[in-house]
């Protein structure tokens, strides 16, 4: 069974402004009634989080069920990922070519995965890394690559919601405005 999560990652937050943006984003979520300001033991992997607020349904596309858990805000350089499994491919930011990372039998294509694995380690340590596309031969900043199922995002600010229905596009647009018009991506997964 497991627990599902959706992390709204601010792609434009810098290490210097991530804490202030985290506060601004949380304040907006509380004002909108999407989460509550008080903290309870409602998230996986953290002692406390913010439980759903009285207007949580304004954030989701279809309210198939009521959220059972809450929000954890993550600041600092983080490799946000989908949890279980691995992405089947990565997409070059220059030529839009796919680099296949898994075979049809779900085995890792080691020679394709290795440059990404090294770049992920370097990005986590330094905040910068590039991967050369085997198709077009151009180097692309790791954070500019896109991933099968939005499996990875690289950033300094993430809002991790546990066991919520899928977010609606209108909520994500409003949330982006509340964060200064920053680009957002949602990384979803399961543990």
Secondary structure, 3 states (H helix, E strand, C coil): CCCEEEEEEECCCCCCCHHHHHHHHHHHHHHCCCEEEEEECCCCCCCCEEEECCCHHHHECCCCCCCCCCEEEEEEEEEEECECCCCCEEECCCCCCEEECECCCCCECHHHHHHHHHHHHHHHHHCCCEEECCCCCCEEEHHHCEEHHHCEEEEEEEEEEECCCCECHHHHHHHHHHCCCCCEEEEEEEC
